[in-house]
Amino acid sequence: MRARRAKPRWGLLRVRRARKAKPQWKLLKVKKGQTPKEASQVQTGKAAKGGKVTGPGKAGEAATATTTGKTAAAGTAKAGKPLKAQKFNLPKQPNTAKAPPVKFQPNKHIEGSQNWQGQQYTVFRNYKSEWHDQNWWHSHHSNIVFVFGAPYYWNAGYWFPAWGYNPNAYYAWDGPIYGYNHLPPDQVIANAQAALQQQGYYQGEVDGLLGPLTRDAIANYQRDHGLYTTSTIDQPTLRSLGMA
């Protein structure tokens, strides 16, 4: 005769989940010779052991680290290597057909500058055209240079046109020019033109003139890189180009 298989016995185990909580009951499968408490310990141990998962966690960490690394590398690549200042052999006379002279307008402010927020744009918001003679300029500013025969004075890291120093002076732009690497205005402009050429924004000649072609190239670059469209040479733009 075949031996009959023993039917599993079922027991009730009283489980307390938390202090002052009402007791709850759960059904346990009890083998022959086991007490309900022993059966509970065995099943709880298996559940804990089965719930331990390490593989996917490690893979997830590795994936996160790789993705973060790629993002950081991409950010560094976008910034590019800093550009070294160059000294260009520029024309002695400006091409006025390419960069027509601007006319003096008393107390003229830079259009749109009131919308350029931040300390780096304060110089543009505060700028206004002033006309003074040579004595006045020399008594107020010790650093004056000449570009294409036109005087520029130095103040707070920028070059400005000294209107009235020479009544017939030629200026292609009436406003501040950031004094990159202590270069004179025309060399600053030429370095910016060369940097814009490398990135495909400027197709003209490197001539040190801040004329319409150069200002358009600067404006396009600024729009593409989330900068204020000043259309001139400011510190944030040169920094973005890797120059400052």
C-alpha positions as CSV (number, residue, x, y, z in Angstrom):
1,M,0.0,0.0,0.0
2,R,1.2,3.5,-0.9
3,A,1.9,5.7,2.1
4,R,-0.4,8.6,2.3
5,R,1.2,12.1,2.0
6,A,0.7,14.1,5.1
7,K,-1.6,17.0,4.5
8,P,-0.1,20.4,5.4
9,R,-1.2,21.8,8.6
10,W,-2.2,25.4,8.8
11,G,-1.6,27.5,11.9
12,L,-2.3,31.1,12.9
13,L,0.5,33.4,14.0
14,R,-0.3,36.6,15.9
15,V,1.9,39.4,14.4
16,R,2.2,42.8,16.0
17,R,3.4,45.5,13.4
18,A,3.8,48.4,15.7
19,R,3.3,49.4,19.3
20,K,-0.2,50.0,20.2
21,A,-1.4,48.7,16.8
22,K,-4.2,46.1,16.6
23,P,-3.0,42.6,16.1
24,Q,-3.3,41.2,12.6
25,W,-3.4,37.6,11.4
26,K,-1.8,36.0,8.4
27,L,-2.0,32.5,7.1
28,L,1.1,30.4,7.2
29,K,1.9,27.0,5.6
30,V,3.3,24.8,8.4
31,K,5.3,21.7,7.6
32,K,5.2,18.6,9.7
33,G,7.1,19.0,12.9
34,Q,7.2,22.9,12.6
35,T,5.6,25.3,14.9
36,P,3.8,28.4,13.3
37,K,6.6,30.6,14.7
38,E,9.3,28.5,13.0
39,A,7.4,28.6,9.7
40,S,7.1,32.4,9.9
41,Q,10.8,32.8,10.4
42,V,11.7,30.6,7.4
43,Q,9.3,32.3,5.0
44,T,10.3,35.8,6.2
45,G,14.0,35.0,5.6
46,K,13.3,33.7,2.1
47,A,11.4,36.8,1.2
48,A,14.2,39.1,2.4
49,K,16.8,37.0,0.6
50,G,14.8,37.0,-2.6
51,G,14.2,40.8,-2.4
52,K,17.9,41.7,-2.5
53,V,18.8,42.9,-6.0
54,T,22.2,44.4,-6.7
55,G,22.8,43.9,-10.4
56,P,20.3,46.4,-11.9
57,G,21.3,49.0,-9.3
58,K,24.9,48.9,-10.3
59,A,24.1,49.1,-13.9
60,G,21.9,52.1,-13.3
61,E,24.6,53.8,-11.4
62,A,27.1,53.1,-14.2
63,A,24.7,54.4,-16.8
64,T,24.1,57.6,-14.8
65,A,27.8,58.2,-14.4
66,T,28.4,57.7,-18.1
67,T,25.6,60.0,-19.1
68,T,26.8,62.7,-16.7
69,G,30.4,62.3,-18.0
70,K,29.3,62.8,-21.6
71,T,27.2,65.9,-20.6
72,A,30.2,67.4,-18.8
73,A,32.5,66.7,-21.7
74,A,30.0,68.2,-24.2
75,G,29.8,71.4,-22.1
76,T,33.6,71.7,-22.1
77,A,33.8,71.1,-25.8
78,K,31.2,73.9,-26.5
79,A,33.2,76.4,-24.5
80,G,36.3,75.7,-26.6
81,K,39.9,76.5,-25.8
82,P,40.8,80.1,-24.9
83,L,42.0,82.1,-27.9
84,K,45.4,83.9,-27.8
85,A,45.4,87.6,-28.6
86,Q,46.9,88.4,-32.0
87,K,48.4,91.6,-33.5
88,F,47.0,92.2,-37.0
89,N,48.5,94.3,-39.7
90,L,45.6,96.5,-40.4
91,P,45.0,99.1,-43.1
92,K,46.2,102.6,-42.3
93,Q,43.0,104.2,-43.7
94,P,39.5,103.0,-43.1
95,N,37.3,101.8,-45.9
96,T,34.4,104.2,-45.4
97,A,32.4,102.5,-48.1
98,K,32.3,99.4,-46.1
99,A,32.0,101.1,-42.7
100,P,30.5,104.6,-43.1
101,P,31.2,107.2,-40.4
102,V,28.6,107.8,-37.8
103,K,27.5,111.3,-36.9
104,F,27.7,112.9,-33.4
105,Q,24.4,113.2,-31.6
106,P,24.6,115.0,-28.3
107,N,23.6,112.8,-25.3
108,K,22.8,109.9,-27.5
109,H,22.1,106.7,-25.6
110,I,22.5,103.2,-27.0
111,E,19.2,101.9,-28.3
112,G,17.8,99.0,-26.4
113,S,20.5,99.1,-23.7
114,Q,17.8,99.8,-21.0
115,N,16.8,96.2,-21.5
116,W,20.2,94.7,-20.9
117,Q,20.3,93.6,-17.3
118,G,23.4,92.9,-15.2
119,Q,26.5,94.7,-14.1
120,Q,28.4,93.8,-17.2
121,Y,26.0,95.9,-19.3
122,T,26.0,98.9,-17.0
123,V,28.5,100.7,-19.1
124,F,26.1,100.5,-22.1
125,R,23.1,101.6,-20.1
126,N,25.0,104.6,-18.8
127,Y,26.7,105.7,-22.0
128,K,25.8,109.0,-23.7
129,S,27.7,110.9,-26.4
130,E,29.8,113.9,-25.1
131,W,31.6,116.6,-27.1
132,H,34.6,118.2,-25.5
133,D,37.9,119.8,-26.7
134,Q,41.4,118.4,-26.3
135,N,42.1,120.1,-23.0
136,W,38.9,118.7,-21.4
137,W,39.7,115.2,-22.5
138,H,43.2,115.3,-21.2
139,S,42.2,116.8,-17.9
140,H,39.7,114.0,-17.3
141,H,41.4,111.0,-18.9
142,S,45.1,110.1,-18.9
143,N,44.9,107.2,-21.4
144,I,44.0,108.3,-24.9
145,V,44.9,106.4,-28.1
146,F,44.4,107.1,-31.8
147,V,42.8,104.7,-34.2
148,F,42.6,105.8,-37.9
149,G,43.3,109.3,-36.5
150,A,40.4,109.3,-34.1
151,P,41.0,109.5,-30.4
152,Y,39.6,107.0,-27.9
153,Y,39.7,107.3,-24.1
154,W,40.0,104.5,-21.6
155,N,37.6,104.2,-18.7
156,A,36.5,101.2,-16.5
157,G,37.8,98.6,-18.9
158,Y,36.3,100.0,-22.1
159,W,37.4,102.3,-24.9
160,F,35.1,105.3,-25.8
161,P,35.1,107.8,-28.6
162,A,36.4,111.1,-27.5
163,W,34.1,113.3,-29.5
164,G,35.3,116.8,-30.1
165,Y,39.0,116.1,-29.5
166,N,39.4,116.2,-33.3
167,P,36.2,117.6,-34.8
168,N,36.8,115.7,-38.1
169,A,37.6,112.3,-36.4
170,Y,36.2,109.2,-38.0
171,Y,34.2,106.7,-35.9
172,A,32.3,103.7,-37.3
173,W,30.5,103.1,-34.0
174,D,29.4,105.4,-31.3
175,G,29.7,103.4,-28.1
176,P,31.9,101.5,-25.7
177,I,34.3,98.8,-27.0
178,Y,35.6,96.3,-24.4
179,G,39.3,96.6,-23.8
180,Y,40.3,93.0,-24.4
181,N,43.9,92.2,-23.2
182,H,44.7,95.9,-23.1
183,L,44.7,96.1,-26.9
184,P,43.7,99.3,-28.7
185,P,40.2,99.4,-30.1
186,D,41.1,98.4,-33.7
187,Q,43.1,95.3,-32.5
188,V,40.2,94.3,-30.2
189,I,37.8,94.5,-33.2
190,A,40.2,92.6,-35.4
191,N,40.6,89.7,-32.9
192,A,36.8,89.5,-32.6
193,Q,36.5,89.5,-36.4
194,A,39.0,86.6,-36.6
195,A,37.2,84.6,-33.9
196,L,33.8,85.1,-35.6
197,Q,35.4,84.1,-38.9
198,Q,36.5,80.8,-37.4
199,Q,33.0,80.0,-36.3
200,G,31.4,81.0,-39.7
201,Y,29.7,84.2,-38.6
202,Y,31.9,86.8,-40.3
203,Q,32.8,86.6,-44.0
204,G,34.4,89.9,-44.4
205,E,38.0,91.2,-44.1
206,V,39.8,91.5,-40.8
207,D,40.2,95.3,-40.9
208,G,39.6,96.4,-37.3
209,L,36.4,98.4,-38.2
210,L,33.2,98.0,-36.3
211,G,31.1,98.5,-39.3
212,P,27.7,97.1,-40.3
213,L,29.0,93.7,-41.5
214,T,30.9,93.2,-38.2
215,R,28.0,94.3,-36.1
216,D,25.6,92.0,-37.9
217,A,28.0,89.1,-37.4
218,I,28.2,89.9,-33.7
219,A,24.5,90.2,-33.4
220,N,23.9,86.8,-35.1
221,Y,26.5,85.1,-32.8
222,Q,24.9,86.7,-29.7
223,R,21.4,85.5,-30.7
224,D,22.6,82.0,-31.3
225,H,24.4,81.9,-27.9
226,G,21.7,83.4,-25.7
227,L,23.4,86.7,-25.2
228,Y,21.9,90.2,-25.3
229,T,22.0,91.5,-28.8
230,T,24.3,94.5,-28.3
231,S,25.8,94.2,-31.8
232,T,29.1,95.4,-30.4
233,I,32.1,94.1,-28.5
234,D,31.2,93.5,-24.9
235,Q,32.8,91.3,-22.2
236,P,30.2,88.5,-22.2
237,T,30.5,88.1,-25.9
238,L,34.2,87.9,-25.9
239,R,34.2,85.5,-23.0
240,S,31.8,83.3,-25.0
241,L,34.1,83.4,-28.0
242,G,37.0,82.3,-25.7
243,M,38.7,85.6,-25.8
244,A,38.1,87.0,-22.3
